[in-house]
Amino acid sequence: MDDQKLIQFLERENALRVNESPYPTEVGEEDVVIEIPKQILLPTKKTTGQFLEKLDPQHEELLELIREIKKRINHGNDYIRTHEDSGHEDVQSLEWDVCAWYQPIHYYGHSWGIYMRQDCIIRQTWQLLRRVHHDFFKEGPPWEQLGRLLIASATLYFLHEHYHHKVECFGFRMHVALHKSVYLPYKEHIYRKYFGSDLCLEEALANADSFRRLRDQPYKDTLGSHLRTACENYLHAQFRCASPGYRRAQDFLKRHPSGKIEFLEADFLAKENELQATMQECLVTPTGVCDDWGIASHMMRSKFTHASNIKFIVPPGRRPIYRSGLSLAFSCSTIQMKKLYTRQGYVEDSAGGKGSHTKYRKGDHVQIIPEHKTLPKGLAKKLLKALDAGYKLEDLPRLVRGK
């Protein structure tokens, strides 16, 4: 499914709300956006190797992690902290809505996707390192194991945010079936109103689903038992001290005296049914029979491949750990992009578009250009491709200059 078709559907249904997101976090104007290949979140030995090749071997924060790994290898189990003695202060500092977020298609158009802050990924890597069993370090050389830890850290953020994408996909399916949006009213009157409280069920389920999917393929095998156990212990600790809404994920976990953590699948599915009923009725306490949603299976499935549109956010003045070669260095403003389209024969459609976006037309082709002071790199890339399939992002500075 091409996201352009979804955007055109929302435009036709007057359901595109660019720059009106209910989510509290966005990319800063001076942040650098690094696009991450989707294979990284399917960590096989081959893709881990590809990831390692792109890591900056001179990055000080990575070198510090390597030094810590070598200490653990040299000193053995006596050096390793377990999940019981990890302080809550470290865990609490990694709030999900600050460290990672999902930008829905309804509110961001082509700039939709999952965004994760590099500094949070590194800090969370330290949390996993402190919890992983000593035998993990026997499975490969230090640099390779560091790559696996970084991928695992990014995966935890990804799985939480991917659940928000699945909620939006449910909204698309309901819109087609009912000929009206249920996603926008839900976000405005339920999610926005109750965000930050324990009545925000979506955040609880997103947290819980990040734990749940670690036991599914491909993560069950690719993470391995030691790293997966470290991830589970970390999430269990994180849920207990998370902010309201997010903390309710612990309702779906049960730790046994043996230390094993059981995921309460039936309870999770019951609450997911309740969320679907909440969206349908736009009521925080739905009146219908929530269990009926169990009949309509797969309504919450993603419409895109599981790792589409993944970005790392690097704060101003910091070096990226991942050398992709692509960043916001090649971008422009909405005004510059509009001028570029005009030079290529496009005409502004005065009958279409709202204040947050403008519709341009050339013959039968229609293109929507959202308003941004600086267009995100992914959006600039798509707008260039729509203009001419041969244009590349590195051509943008030349094209903006009219050459």
N, C-alpha and C positions, 0 to 999 in steps of 0.2 A: 504494500500500500504506500503510495507516494503521499508525503505530507501536504503537497500542494493541493491534492484533491480534498483533503480534510479542511484545509484553509478556505478553499473555494466554497465548500459546503457551509462552513460557518459564516462566511461573508453573505452567501445567498439567504441564509436563515437569520441574518442580523444577530449573530451570536458570537462575533469576534470582538473581543474586548482588549485590544492591545494597550499595554501600559496601565491596566486597571487591576493588576494582580492582587489577590487577597493574601499572598505570601509575604512575610516580613523582610526577606533578604533578596538582594539582587547583586549583579556584578557591578563593582565600582567603576567609575569612569577611567581611573588610572590603573585598574587591575589588568593583568596580562592573562589572556585566555589561551590555554594550550589544548588542542584537540588530541584525544587519546584514542588509538586504534581499538576497535571493539574486541579484538582477540585477547587483549590484556586481561579482561574479566572472564576469560575461559582459560585459566592458567594450566596449560600442558607444559611439558619440558621444552617443547619447541617455542611456544609463545613466551614462556618465562625467559628463555634465552634471548629472544628478540627484544623483550623489555629491558633486559640487562644491558644489551648493546646500546640502548638509547639513554641509559642513566648516566649522569655526570659523575665520573669517578673521582673528581676533585671537589665535589660539593661537600662543604664542611659538615653539614648536618648528616649526610650519609656516612662520611668518614667517622663521625662520632658514634653512629649506630654500629659500624663495623668494629670499632674498638670495643664496644660493649659486648658484641657477639663473641669476640676472641677471648674476652675475660671469662665469659661463661663456659667456653670450651675448655679453657685452661684450668678453671677452678671447680668445675663440676657442679653437682646438685646443691652443694652448700651455699653457692652464690646466688641461686635462683629464688626470687620472690614468688610465692604462690598467691592464688587469688584471695585467700583469706586475709593476708596482711597488706593488701593494696588499699591505700587511703582513698576515701571518697572524694577528697578535694581534687585529685588528678582526674578522676572519672567525670566529675561534674563540670569540669572546664571544657568538655567536648560536647557542647549542645548541638543537637542535630540540625536545627533550623539555621544556625550560624555557620556550621562547618560544611553543610551540603544542603542543596535544595533542588526541587523540581520546578521547571518553568513550563507550565501547561500550554498546549497549542492554543487553547481558547484565549489566553492572555498575552502570548508572546509570538504567535504565528511561527515563522521560520526560525525564530530564536529559541524554540522549545528545546528542552533537553535536561540532562542531569548535570549539575555543576558541583564540584567538590573542591574545597580549599586545600592547597598543597600543605600549608603549615599544620592543618588539622590531621591530614593523612599521616604526616611524620609523627606528630604527638601520639596519635592512636597506635602507630607502629611500636612506639615505646611501651604502650600498655600491653600489646600482644607479646612483645619480647619478654616482658617480666612474668608472663604467665605460661609460656610454652615450655614443655618438658625438655629436659636436657638432651634426650635422645633425638630431638628434632635437628640438633646441630650436627649429628652424625650422618644425616641424609644428603649432605652436599657441602661444598666449600662455602665459606662465610658470605662472599658476595652473592652467590646464588640464593642462599637462605634469606639474605636481606631482601632480595627481589621478591621472594615468596611472601615475606612478611608485609612488604609494601602493597603487594597485590591484594593480600587478605584484608588489609586495612581499607583500601579503596573499595573492595567488594562489600564490606559491611555498610558503608555509606550508600553505595549503589543500590543494594537490595532494599534498604529503607525507602529511598527515593523512587525506585522502580514501582513500588506499591502505589505511590501517588499517580504514576502514569497509568497503572491498571484501573485506578478509580476513574480517571478521565476517560479511558476507553469504555468503561461501563456507561459513562455519561453519553458518549457518542452513540452507542447502541440504543440506549433509551430514547435519545433524540430522534433517531430514524424511525423507531417503532411508534412513538407517541406524537411525532411531528411538532415537538416542542422541546426546549432544553430543560433538563432537570439538573444538569451540572452547574449552570450559572446561578440559579436560585439557591441551590444547596450551598455553594461556596459563599454566597453573599449573606444568607440568613442563618445558616447553621455553622459552617466551618469558621467563617470570620468572627461570628458572634461568640463562639465557645472555644476558640483557640486560646490556649493557655490555661484551660480548665480540664478537669477530668471528664467533662462531657464531650470533649473532642475525640470521638471514637476513632477517626481515621488515623490519627497519629499513634494511638495505641496499637492498632492493627498493623501499621507500617513497621513499627518497632518489632512486633511479634513475628511478622512475616520475614524480617531479616534473619531472625534466629531459625525459624522454621525451614527456610530454603537452604540453609547450610547442610541440612541432612538429605537434600535432594541432589540429583545429578544436575550439572557436572561438578558441583562444589564438594560433594561427599568424597569423591575420589581424588579430585585434583588438589584440594587443600591438604589431604592426608589427615590421619587420625590425631596426630599431636597438634597440628596447627588449628584444626577444626575445634578441638577441645579447648584450646586457648581462646579462640573466638567466642565460644559458647560461655566460658567462664567470665570473660570480659563483659559480654552483653548482659549476663545475669547480674553482675555487679552494677553495670551502668543503668539498667532498668530500675533498680532499687532506689537510686538517688536521682533519677531523672525528674524533669519538671512535670507539672500536672498535664495529664493527657498522655504524654509519652510513658510515664511511669506505670500506667495501667497494663503495659505489656507483661509485667510480672504476674498478672492474673492468669496467664496462659502457660506458666512454668511451674514445675514442682521439683524441688531438689530432694532427693532421697538421702537417707543416712549414709549410703555408700558413696555419695558425692555425685552420682549420676543425676542429670537433669532431664526430667520428662516434659515433653511438649504436649499440652492438652489440646489435641486436634479438634475434638468435638466442640469444646468451648470456643475455640477460635472460629470455626465455621459458623457457629450460632451467632456470634457477634458480627461476622462478615455479612450474614443474611440480614441482620438488623441494620447495618450500614446501608445496604442496598435499599431496604424499605424506607430508611430515613431519607435517602436521596429521592426516591420515587414520590414520597408524600411531602418532602420538605418540612418534616417534623422531627425534633430531636428525640421524641418518644413516639415512634410510629404506632398507628392504631390497627394496622392490618396484621395478618399472620406472617411473621417474619420467616418462619420455617419454610414457607412456600417457595422462597428464593432458592432453596436447595434443589428444587426441580429444574430451575433454569441454570443448568451448569454452564461453565465457561464464560459467563457474562463479564467476569473480571479479568479475562485474559488480555495480555498485551497485544496491540495491533502491529507492533514493530518487533524486529529482532531484539533480543533482550539487552543488547549493548549498543543500541543506536544513540547517537548524539551525547557522547560523554566528554566532559571538559574538566580540566584542572584549572583552578584559579590561583595565580601567583601574585602576591601583593606587590605594590610598587617598590622598586629598589631591590627586590629579591631575585636571586637566580632560580630558574626552574630546575628541578631535579631531573626532569624528563626532557631530552633534547629532540623535540619533534620537528623543529625548524619552522613551525607555523604558529603565529601569534597575532595579536591585534595590531602588530606593526604595520600590516597591510590592511588598512581599513579606511573609512571615510565617514563623513556625516551623511544624514539623510538628504540634506540639501544638495550635497555634491552628487549623490547617487541619482537624485531626480534630474539634475542637469545632464548627467551622463545619458539617462534614458531619453531625455528630450532631444539630445543630439543624435540619437539613434532612431529618431522618427516616432517616438511614443508621444501620446497626447494625454494630458490629465483628464480623467473622466469626472466631470463635475457632479454627475448624478450618483457616483459611488464613493465609498470611503467615508470615514468619520474623522474627527479631530486628531485621533491617535494614529491614523494611517491614511494613505492616499492610493487611489486606484489609477493605474496608467494603462492605456490601451493602444495597440497597434494592430489593425486588422481584427482578426478573431482572437488574438492573444491578449490576455488581461494579466497584469501583474500588480500585486499589492505591495507597497513600500511602507513599512512602519516608521514611526517617528523616533529617532534616536540621535542624541548628540554625537555619539560615535557608534556606528553599526557594529554589532558583534561580528567577529570574523566569519563564523559559520553562515550568518545571514548574508554578509557581503559576498561570500563565495557563491551562494545560491542565486543571488540577484544577478551576479555577473554571468553565471551559467545560463540563466533564463534569457539574458540579453544576447549572448552568443556562446554556443557550446565550446568554442575554442578558447575563450578567455580564461585565464588563470588568476589566482589571487595576487600573484606577484606582478601582474599587469596593471593592477588598480592604480598605483601612483601615476603611471604614464597616462592612463585613460582619464583620470581626474584632471590632469594638466591639459587635456585636449589633444594629446599626441597619439 
